[in-house]
Amino acid sequence: MADIVVNDSDWNSLSSDVQSRIQSIVGQQLSGAVIVPDPGGMSLADSISTDQAALALGVTAGGNQPCIDACNSARDIATAACALLGDPRAIAACIVATQIAAAICRSQC
């Protein structure tokens, strides 16, 4: 799985505990994805969908529908886990990461 690049300012505004919990959610549910903060990464303000993430990343879903469905299911499970974080900024950061990971996953189908 490719790196999940998120906005470094947004990521660094979260506590290390929250960062660790988000990394765990995304990494466990979406094939070991690793979150990498970067100035050009997706921002929390983007509030993106998987399709918007794919467009921004320049990737398209492959033609294997069962694979795409599995990526979407993993995203949905991870998104549900994100909701348990409690803090709205943490939830938003987690959801952005899951959307990016799902777009990358679907591009490999």
N, CA, C and O atoms as a MOPAC input file, in Angstrom:
PM7 MOZYME 1SCF
protein

 N      0.85700 1    -1.18600 1     0.00000 1
 C      0.00000 1     0.00000 1     0.00000 1
 C      0.88700 1     1.22800 1     0.00000 1
 O      1.89500 1     1.28100 1     0.70500 1
 N      0.51800 1     2.18400 1    -0.77100 1
 C      1.26700 1     3.43900 1    -0.85800 1
 C      1.08500 1     4.27800 1     0.40000 1
 O      0.19100 1     4.03300 1     1.21000 1
 N      1.94300 1     5.25900 1     0.54000 1
 C      1.82100 1     6.18700 1     1.65800 1
 C      0.54300 1     7.01000 1     1.51700 1
 O      0.12200 1     7.35200 1     0.41200 1
 N     -0.05900 1     7.31600 1     2.65500 1
 C     -1.24300 1     8.16600 1     2.71300 1
 C     -0.74700 1     9.55200 1     3.10700 1
 O     -0.44400 1     9.79400 1     4.27500 1
 N     -0.66300 1    10.45300 1     2.14800 1
 C     -0.07700 1    11.77100 1     2.38700 1
 C     -1.16900 1    12.73600 1     2.83200 1
 O     -2.13600 1    12.98700 1     2.11300 1
 N     -0.98600 1    13.26800 1     4.04000 1
 C     -1.93800 1    14.22800 1     4.61200 1
 C     -1.20000 1    15.53600 1     4.90100 1
 O      0.02800 1    15.56200 1     4.98900 1
 N     -1.94500 1    16.59200 1     5.04200 1
 C     -1.36900 1    17.90200 1     5.30300 1
 C     -0.61000 1    17.88900 1     6.62600 1
 O     -1.15800 1    17.50600 1     7.65900 1
 N      0.65200 1    18.30900 1     6.58900 1
 C      1.47600 1    18.23200 1     7.78900 1
 C      1.00700 1    19.16300 1     8.90100 1
 O      1.09800 1    18.80900 1    10.07600 1
 N      0.50900 1    20.33900 1     8.55400 1
 C      0.01100 1    21.25400 1     9.59600 1
 C     -1.18600 1    20.65600 1    10.32600 1
 O     -1.28400 1    20.72100 1    11.55200 1
 N     -2.09400 1    20.07100 1     9.54300 1
 C     -3.26400 1    19.42400 1    10.15300 1
 C     -2.82500 1    18.25600 1    11.02400 1
 O     -3.27500 1    18.11700 1    12.16200 1
 N     -1.94300 1    17.41800 1    10.48700 1
 C     -1.49900 1    16.22600 1    11.20900 1
 C     -0.76300 1    16.59700 1    12.49600 1
 O     -0.99900 1    16.00900 1    13.55100 1
 N      0.13500 1    17.58600 1    12.39100 1
 C      0.93200 1    17.97600 1    13.54900 1
 C      0.12500 1    18.70000 1    14.61400 1
 O      0.59100 1    18.85800 1    15.74300 1
 N     -1.07900 1    19.14200 1    14.27000 1
 C     -1.93900 1    19.79700 1    15.27200 1
 C     -2.61900 1    18.77200 1    16.17900 1
 O     -3.21300 1    19.13500 1    17.19500 1
 N     -2.53200 1    17.49400 1    15.81200 1
 C     -3.13500 1    16.42200 1    16.60900 1
 C     -2.11500 1    15.90000 1    17.61700 1
 O     -0.91200 1    15.92200 1    17.35700 1
 N     -2.58900 1    15.44000 1    18.74900 1
 C     -1.68400 1    14.86100 1    19.74600 1
 C     -1.06400 1    13.57500 1    19.20400 1
 O     -1.61300 1    12.94600 1    18.30000 1
 N      0.06500 1    13.19600 1    19.75500 1
 C      0.72100 1    11.97100 1    19.29500 1
 C     -0.15300 1    10.75100 1    19.56600 1
 O     -0.11200 1     9.78100 1    18.80900 1
 N     -0.93500 1    10.79000 1    20.62800 1
 C     -1.84800 1     9.68400 1    20.91800 1
 C     -2.90400 1     9.55800 1    19.82500 1
 O     -3.18100 1     8.45600 1    19.35100 1
 N     -3.48700 1    10.67400 1    19.42800 1
 C     -4.49900 1    10.66700 1    18.37000 1
 C     -3.86500 1    10.23600 1    17.05000 1
 O     -4.45700 1     9.44600 1    16.31500 1
 N     -2.68000 1    10.73700 1    16.74100 1
 C     -1.99000 1    10.31800 1    15.51900 1
 C     -1.79700 1     8.80100 1    15.50800 1
 O     -2.02600 1     8.14200 1    14.49400 1
 N     -1.38000 1     8.26900 1    16.63000 1
 C     -1.15100 1     6.82500 1    16.73600 1
 C     -2.44100 1     6.04500 1    16.53800 1
 O     -2.45100 1     5.01300 1    15.86700 1
 N     -3.52500 1     6.53500 1    17.12100 1
 C     -4.81500 1     5.84800 1    16.97700 1
 C     -5.29800 1     5.88600 1    15.53400 1
 O     -5.82800 1     4.89400 1    15.03400 1
 N     -5.11900 1     7.02400 1    14.85800 1
 C     -5.52400 1     7.13000 1    13.45600 1
 C     -4.66700 1     6.20500 1    12.59800 1
 O     -5.18300 1     5.49400 1    11.73700 1
 N     -3.36400 1     6.21800 1    12.83500 1
 C     -2.47100 1     5.34100 1    12.07400 1
 C     -2.87800 1     3.88300 1    12.25200 1
 O     -2.85700 1     3.10800 1    11.29600 1
 N     -3.24300 1     3.51500 1    13.46000 1
 C     -3.66100 1     2.14600 1    13.74400 1
 C     -4.93500 1     1.78900 1    12.97900 1
 O     -5.02700 1     0.71700 1    12.38200 1
 N     -5.91200 1     2.68800 1    13.00200 1
 C     -7.17300 1     2.45200 1    12.29200 1
 C     -6.92100 1     2.27200 1    10.80400 1
 O     -7.37400 1     1.29500 1    10.20800 1
 N     -6.21000 1     3.19800 1    10.21100 1
 C     -5.98500 1     3.16000 1     8.77600 1
 C     -5.09000 1     1.98400 1     8.39800 1
 O     -5.34800 1     1.29600 1     7.41100 1
 N     -4.04700 1     1.75400 1     9.17600 1
 C     -3.11600 1     0.67400 1     8.87500 1
 C     -3.71100 1    -0.70800 1     9.01000 1
 O     -3.39400 1    -1.59700 1     8.22000 1
 N     -4.56700 1    -0.90600 1     9.99700 1
 C     -5.18700 1    -2.21600 1    10.20300 1
 C     -6.29300 1    -2.49300 1     9.19200 1
 O     -6.43100 1    -3.62000 1     8.71400 1
 N     -7.05800 1    -1.50300 1     8.87300 1
 C     -8.20800 1    -1.71900 1     8.00900 1
 C     -7.87800 1    -1.63000 1     6.51800 1
 O     -8.59800 1    -2.19200 1     5.69300 1
 N     -6.80700 1    -0.93600 1     6.16900 1
 C     -6.52100 1    -0.71200 1     4.75600 1
 C     -5.10000 1    -1.15600 1     4.40500 1
 O     -4.25800 1    -0.34500 1     4.01700 1
 N     -4.85900 1    -2.43200 1     4.54600 1
 C     -3.64600 1    -3.10000 1     4.07400 1
 C     -2.33200 1    -2.44400 1     4.48700 1
 O     -1.44600 1    -2.25500 1     3.65400 1
 N     -2.20300 1    -2.10100 1     5.74500 1
 C     -0.93200 1    -1.58700 1     6.23800 1
 C     -0.55500 1    -0.20900 1     5.73200 1
 O      0.62800 1     0.12600 1     5.68100 1
 N     -1.53100 1     0.59000 1     5.35900 1
 C     -1.25900 1     1.94600 1     4.88000 1
 C     -0.49400 1     2.73600 1     5.94100 1
 O     -0.72200 1     2.56200 1     7.13800 1
 N      0.40700 1     3.59700 1     5.49700 1
 C      1.21300 1     4.42300 1     6.39000 1
 C      0.89700 1     5.89200 1     6.11400 1
 O      0.93300 1     6.33600 1     4.96600 1
 N      0.58800 1     6.64100 1     7.17100 1
 C      0.28600 1     8.06300 1     7.02800 1
 C      1.58600 1     8.85400 1     7.04800 1
 O      2.42500 1     8.68100 1     7.93300 1
 N      1.73600 1     9.73500 1     6.04200 1
 C      2.93000 1    10.55900 1     5.91200 1
 C      2.49700 1    12.02500 1     5.83100 1
 O      1.81500 1    12.41300 1     4.88200 1
 N      2.88400 1    12.84200 1     6.81200 1
 C      2.55700 1    14.26700 1     6.74300 1
 C      3.44100 1    14.98700 1     5.72300 1
 O      4.64100 1    14.73000 1     5.63400 1
 N      2.82600 1    15.89500 1     4.95600 1
 C      3.54500 1    16.62100 1     3.91400 1
 C      2.83300 1    17.96000 1     3.70200 1
 O      1.60500 1    18.01600 1     3.76700 1
 N      3.58400 1    19.04100 1     3.45000 1
 C      2.92800 1    20.34300 1     3.23700 1
 C      1.89700 1    20.33500 1     2.10900 1
 O      0.92700 1    21.09100 1     2.15400 1
 N      2.09800 1    19.49000 1     1.10300 1
 C      1.17400 1    19.43800 1    -0.02600 1
 C      0.09600 1    18.38400 1     0.11200 1
 O     -0.66800 1    18.15600 1    -0.82600 1
 N      0.02100 1    17.73200 1     1.27300 1
 C     -0.95800 1    16.67100 1     1.48100 1
 C     -2.37300 1    17.19200 1     1.60400 1
 O     -2.60400 1    18.38700 1     1.78300 1
 N     -3.32300 1    16.26000 1     1.50300 1
 C     -4.73600 1    16.61700 1     1.62600 1
 C     -4.99800 1    17.26000 1     2.98700 1
 O     -4.52100 1    16.78700 1     4.01900 1
 N     -5.75100 1    18.32700 1     2.96500 1
 C     -6.07900 1    19.07100 1     4.17200 1
 C     -7.40200 1    18.59200 1     4.75100 1
 O     -8.25500 1    18.07300 1     4.03200 1
 N     -7.56400 1    18.77100 1     6.05100 1
 C     -8.84200 1    18.45500 1     6.69200 1
 C     -9.95800 1    19.29900 1     6.09200 1
 O    -11.11100 1    18.87200 1     6.04400 1
 N     -9.61600 1    20.47400 1     5.64400 1
 C    -10.62100 1    21.37100 1     5.05400 1
 C    -11.16200 1    20.81900 1     3.74400 1
 O    -12.21800 1    21.24800 1     3.27800 1
 N    -10.44000 1    19.86200 1     3.14100 1
 C    -10.87700 1    19.30400 1     1.87100 1
 C    -12.13100 1    18.44000 1     2.00300 1
 O    -12.90600 1    18.34000 1     1.05200 1
 N    -12.34500 1    17.81300 1     3.16300 1
 C    -13.50800 1    16.95900 1     3.40900 1
 C    -13.85900 1    16.13400 1     2.17500 1
 O    -14.94200 1    16.27400 1     1.60500 1
 N    -12.95200 1    15.29600 1     1.78500 1
 C    -13.05200 1    14.60600 1     0.50500 1
 C    -13.78600 1    13.28100 1     0.57200 1
 O    -13.87000 1    12.64100 1     1.62000 1
 N    -14.31500 1    12.88900 1    -0.58000 1
 C    -14.85900 1    11.55200 1    -0.76100 1
 C    -13.75800 1    10.71000 1    -1.39900 1
 O    -12.73100 1    11.24600 1    -1.81700 1
 N    -13.96400 1     9.40600 1    -1.47600 1
 C    -12.97700 1     8.54100 1    -2.12600 1
 C    -12.80100 1     8.94700 1    -3.58200 1
 O    -11.67700 1     8.95800 1    -4.08400 1
 N    -13.89300 1     9.28000 1    -4.27200 1
 C    -13.79200 1     9.67900 1    -5.67100 1
 C    -13.01600 1    10.98800 1    -5.81800 1
 O    -12.23300 1    11.13500 1    -6.75700 1
 N    -13.22100 1    11.93700 1    -4.90700 1
 C    -12.47400 1    13.18800 1    -4.95200 1
 C    -10.99600 1    12.94700 1    -4.66000 1
 O    -10.13200 1    13.58800 1    -5.25900 1
 N    -10.70500 1    12.03300 1    -3.75000 1
 C     -9.31200 1    11.69200 1    -3.44700 1
 C     -8.65200 1    11.08200 1    -4.67800 1
 O     -7.51300 1    11.41600 1    -5.00700 1
 N     -9.35900 1    10.19800 1    -5.34900 1
 C     -8.82000 1     9.56300 1    -6.55000 1
 C     -8.50800 1    10.60800 1    -7.61600 1
 O     -7.45900 1    10.55600 1    -8.25900 1
 N     -9.41200 1    11.54600 1    -7.79500 1
 C     -9.20600 1    12.60200 1    -8.77900 1
 C     -7.99100 1    13.44600 1    -8.39900 1
 O     -7.15200 1    13.74100 1    -9.25000 1
 N     -7.89200 1    13.83100 1    -7.14200 1
 C     -6.76900 1    14.65000 1    -6.68000 1
 C     -5.44200 1    13.90400 1    -6.80600 1
 O     -4.41000 1    14.51300 1    -7.09000 1
 N     -5.46800 1    12.59700 1    -6.59800 1
 C     -4.25100 1    11.78900 1    -6.68000 1
 C     -3.93600 1    11.35900 1    -8.10000 1
 O     -2.84300 1    10.86200 1    -8.37200 1
 N     -4.88700 1    11.54700 1    -9.01200 1
 C     -4.69000 1    11.14800 1   -10.39700 1
 C     -4.73500 1     9.64100 1   -10.58900 1
 O     -4.06600 1     9.10300 1   -11.47100 1
 N     -5.53100 1     8.95200 1    -9.75900 1
 C     -5.65500 1     7.49700 1    -9.88600 1
 C     -7.08800 1     7.14000 1   -10.24500 1
 O     -8.01900 1     7.88300 1    -9.93500 1
 N     -7.25600 1     6.00700 1   -10.89600 1
 C     -8.58800 1     5.51900 1   -11.21900 1
 C     -8.73300 1     4.09600 1   -10.70000 1
 O     -7.74900 1     3.37400 1   -10.53700 1
 N     -9.96300 1     3.71100 1   -10.44700 1
 C    -10.23500 1     2.35400 1    -9.96700 1
 C     -9.97200 1     1.36700 1   -11.09200 1
 O    -10.23100 1     1.64900 1   -12.26200 1
 N     -9.45500 1     0.20600 1   -10.71800 1
 C     -9.26300 1    -0.86800 1   -11.68600 1
 C    -10.60300 1    -1.48600 1   -12.04600 1
 O    -11.65000 1    -1.00100 1   -11.61900 1
 N    -10.57300 1    -2.55200 1   -12.82700 1
 C    -11.80700 1    -3.16200 1   -13.30700 1
 C    -12.29200 1    -4.34800 1   -12.51000 1
 O    -13.28300 1    -4.97000 1   -12.89300 1
 N    -11.64100 1    -4.68600 1   -11.42700 1
 C    -12.00300 1    -5.84900 1   -10.62700 1
 C    -13.02400 1    -5.43900 1    -9.56400 1
 O    -12.64600 1    -4.95900 1    -8.49600 1
 N    -14.31700 1    -5.62500 1    -9.85200 1
 C    -15.36800 1    -5.13500 1    -8.95400 1
 C    -15.30400 1    -5.74800 1    -7.56000 1
 O    -15.48400 1    -5.01000 1    -6.59100 1
 N    -15.06000 1    -7.05100 1    -7.38900 1
 C    -14.93900 1    -7.57600 1    -6.02500 1
 C    -13.81200 1    -6.89900 1    -5.23500 1
 O    -13.95000 1    -6.66600 1    -4.03400 1
 N    -12.71600 1    -6.58900 1    -5.89700 1
 C    -11.61700 1    -5.88200 1    -5.25300 1
 C    -12.04300 1    -4.47000 1    -4.84500 1
 O    -11.76200 1    -4.03100 1    -3.73000 1
 N    -12.71500 1    -3.77000 1    -5.74400 1
 C    -13.20400 1    -2.42500 1    -5.44700 1
 C    -14.16600 1    -2.47200 1    -4.26300 1
 O    -14.10500 1    -1.62100 1    -3.37600 1
 N    -15.04800 1    -3.46100 1    -4.25000 1
 C    -15.99800 1    -3.61000 1    -3.13900 1
 C    -15.26200 1    -3.84300 1    -1.82100 1
 O    -15.65500 1    -3.31300 1    -0.78200 1
 N    -14.19300 1    -4.64000 1    -1.87000 1
 C    -13.40700 1    -4.89500 1    -0.65600 1
 C    -12.73500 1    -3.62000 1    -0.15900 1
 O    -12.68700 1    -3.37200 1     1.04500 1
 N    -12.21700 1    -2.81400 1    -1.08000 1
 C    -11.60400 1    -1.53700 1    -0.70100 1
 C    -12.63300 1    -0.61500 1    -0.05500 1
 O    -12.35300 1     0.04600 1     0.94500 1
 N    -13.82700 1    -0.58200 1    -0.64400 1
 C    -14.89200 1     0.26000 1    -0.10100 1
 C    -15.35100 1    -0.23800 1     1.26000 1
 O    -15.64200 1     0.56300 1     2.14800 1
 N    -15.41900 1    -1.54400 1     1.43200 1
 C    -15.80600 1    -2.11100 1     2.73500 1
 C    -14.76800 1    -1.78400 1     3.80000 1
 O    -15.11500 1    -1.43000 1     4.92700 1
 N    -13.49000 1    -1.90200 1     3.43700 1
 C    -12.41800 1    -1.56700 1     4.38200 1
 C    -12.49200 1    -0.09300 1     4.76000 1
 O    -12.29700 1     0.26700 1     5.92100 1
 N    -12.77400 1     0.75700 1     3.77700 1
 C    -12.93900 1     2.19000 1     4.05200 1
 C    -14.08500 1     2.43300 1     5.01300 1
 O    -13.96000 1     3.22200 1     5.94900 1
 N    -15.20900 1     1.75200 1     4.78400 1
 C    -16.38600 1     1.94700 1     5.63600 1
 C    -16.12300 1     1.50400 1     7.06800 1
 O    -16.55400 1     2.16100 1     8.01500 1
 N    -15.41800 1     0.39400 1     7.22400 1
 C    -15.07500 1    -0.09200 1     8.56700 1
 C    -14.14300 1     0.90200 1     9.25700 1
 O    -14.33000 1     1.23100 1    10.42800 1
 N    -13.13800 1     1.37700 1     8.52000 1
 C    -12.19400 1     2.33500 1     9.08500 1
 C    -12.89500 1     3.64900 1     9.43700 1
 O    -12.61000 1     4.25000 1    10.47300 1
 N    -13.80100 1     4.08500 1     8.58300 1
 C    -14.53400 1     5.32400 1     8.85100 1
 C    -15.37800 1     5.19800 1    10.11700 1
 O    -15.46300 1     6.14000 1    10.90400 1
 N    -15.99600 1     4.04800 1    10.31100 1
 C    -16.76900 1     3.81800 1    11.53700 1
 C    -15.85900 1     3.87300 1    12.75800 1
 O    -16.23400 1     4.42000 1    13.79500 1
 N    -14.66800 1     3.30600 1    12.63200 1
 C    -13.71300 1     3.36000 1    13.73800 1
 C    -13.26800 1     4.79400 1    14.00000 1
 O    -13.04200 1     5.17200 1    15.14900 1
 N    -13.14300 1     5.58900 1    12.94900 1
 C    -12.76500 1     6.99900 1    13.09800 1
 C    -13.76800 1     7.74000 1    13.98800 1
 O    -13.38900 1     8.58200 1    14.80200 1
 N    -15.03100 1     7.41800 1    13.82200 1
 C    -16.07500 1     8.10400 1    14.58600 1
 C    -15.92200 1     7.90300 1    16.08500 1
 O    -16.41500 1     8.70500 1    16.87800 1
 N    -15.24500 1     6.84400 1    16.46900 1
 C    -15.05000 1     6.55900 1    17.89000 1
 C    -13.95500 1     7.40800 1    18.52000 1
 O    -13.77300 1     7.36400 1    19.73700 1
 N    -13.22600 1     8.17500 1    17.72700 1
 C    -12.14900 1     9.00500 1    18.26700 1
 C    -12.66600 1    10.14800 1    19.12000 1
 O    -11.95100 1    10.63700 1    19.99500 1
 N    -13.89700 1    10.58300 1    18.88000 1
 C    -14.51800 1    11.61000 1    19.72800 1
 C    -14.24700 1    13.03700 1    19.29800 1
 O    -15.19200 1    13.79100 1    19.06600 1
 N    -13.00200 1    13.43100 1    19.18600 1
 C    -12.63800 1    14.80100 1    18.84400 1
 C    -12.92600 1    15.06500 1    17.35800 1
 O    -12.46900 1    14.30500 1    16.50400 1
 N    -13.66800 1    16.11800 1    17.04300 1
 C    -14.03400 1    16.37800 1    15.64700 1
 C    -12.83500 1    16.50800 1    14.70000 1
 O    -12.90100 1    16.02100 1    13.57100 1
 N    -11.75200 1    17.14800 1    15.12600 1
 C    -10.56400 1    17.27400 1    14.26100 1
 C     -9.92100 1    15.91400 1    14.02900 1
 O     -9.45100 1    15.62600 1    12.92800 1
 N     -9.89700 1    15.08500 1    15.05300 1
 C     -9.32500 1    13.74200 1    14.91200 1
 C    -10.17300 1    12.90900 1    13.95700 1
 O     -9.64500 1    12.19000 1    13.10800 1
 N    -11.48300 1    13.01200 1    14.10300 1
 C    -12.38900 1    12.27700 1    13.21500 1
 C    -12.18000 1    12.73000 1    11.77300 1
 O    -12.08200 1    11.90200 1    10.86800 1
 N    -12.11000 1    14.04100 1    11.55800 1
 C    -11.91400 1    14.56900 1    10.20400 1
 C    -10.59700 1    14.09300 1     9.61000 1
 O    -10.55500 1    13.68400 1     8.44900 1
 N     -9.53500 1    14.13900 1    10.38100 1
 C     -8.22300 1    13.69200 1     9.89400 1
 C     -8.25500 1    12.21500 1     9.54300 1
 O     -7.70600 1    11.79800 1     8.52300 1
 N     -8.88900 1    11.44100 1    10.37800 1
 C     -8.99200 1    10.00300 1    10.16600 1
 C     -9.78600 1     9.70300 1     8.89800 1
 O     -9.39000 1     8.85000 1     8.10500 1
 N    -10.88900 1    10.39100 1     8.70800 1
 C    -11.72000 1    10.15600 1     7.52200 1
 C    -10.98400 1    10.55400 1     6.25100 1
 O    -11.06900 1     9.84400 1     5.24900 1
 N    -10.26500 1    11.67200 1     6.26600 1
 C     -9.47700 1    12.06100 1     5.09400 1
 C     -8.48200 1    10.95300 1     4.76500 1
 O     -8.33500 1    10.57800 1     3.60200 1
 N     -7.79800 1    10.42900 1     5.77900 1
 C     -6.81300 1     9.36300 1     5.55500 1
 C     -7.47200 1     8.10500 1     4.98700 1
 O     -6.91300 1     7.46300 1     4.09800 1
 N     -8.65400 1     7.74900 1     5.49500 1
 C     -9.32100 1     6.54300 1     4.98300 1
 C     -9.78500 1     6.72800 1     3.54200 1
 O     -9.75700 1     5.78400 1     2.75300 1
 N    -10.20700 1     7.92900 1     3.20100 1
 C    -10.64400 1     8.19200 1     1.82100 1
 C     -9.46100 1     8.09700 1     0.85400 1
 O     -9.58800 1     7.52800 1    -0.23000 1
 N     -8.32200 1     8.64800 1     1.24400 1
 C     -7.13000 1     8.57500 1     0.39800 1
 C     -6.69800 1     7.12000 1     0.23700 1
 O     -6.40500 1     6.66800 1    -0.86900 1
 N     -6.66300 1     6.39500 1     1.35400 1
 C     -6.25200 1     4.98700 1     1.30600 1
 C     -7.19400 1     4.17000 1     0.42500 1
 O     -6.74400 1     3.31200 1    -0.33500 1
 N     -8.48700 1     4.42800 1     0.52000 1
 C     -9.45400 1     3.69300 1    -0.30000 1
 C     -9.25100 1     3.98600 1    -1.78100 1
 O     -9.35000 1     3.08300 1    -2.61200 1
 N     -8.96900 1     5.23700 1    -2.11500 1
 C     -8.72800 1     5.58800 1    -3.52000 1
 C     -7.49400 1     4.86000 1    -4.05100 1
 O     -7.49500 1     4.36400 1    -5.17700 1
 N     -6.45400 1     4.80200 1    -3.24200 1
 C     -5.23600 1     4.10500 1    -3.66200 1
 C     -5.51800 1     2.61300 1    -3.78200 1
 O     -5.09600 1     1.97700 1    -4.74800 1
 N     -6.22900 1     2.05300 1    -2.80800 1
 C     -6.58500 1     0.64600 1    -2.84600 1
 C     -7.35700 1     0.31500 1    -4.12100 1
 O     -7.02700 1    -0.64900 1    -4.81200 1
 N     -8.37800 1     1.10300 1    -4.43700 1
 C     -9.19100 1     0.85500 1    -5.62300 1
 C     -8.39700 1     0.97500 1    -6.89900 1
 O     -8.70900 1     0.31200 1    -7.88900 1
 N     -7.36000 1     1.82100 1    -6.89600 1
 C     -6.54600 1     1.97700 1    -8.09200 1
 C     -5.70400 1     0.72200 1    -8.37100 1
 O     -5.20600 1     0.53700 1    -9.48100 1
 N     -5.55200 1    -0.12400 1    -7.36500 1
 C     -4.76300 1    -1.33900 1    -7.51400 1
 C     -5.62800 1    -2.55600 1    -7.85500 1
 O     -5.11600 1    -3.67400 1    -7.92400 1
 N     -6.90400 1    -2.35600 1    -8.06400 1
 C     -7.82400 1    -3.46700 1    -8.36300 1
 C     -7.78700 1    -3.85400 1    -9.83700 1
 O     -8.49900 1    -4.76800 1   -10.25300 1

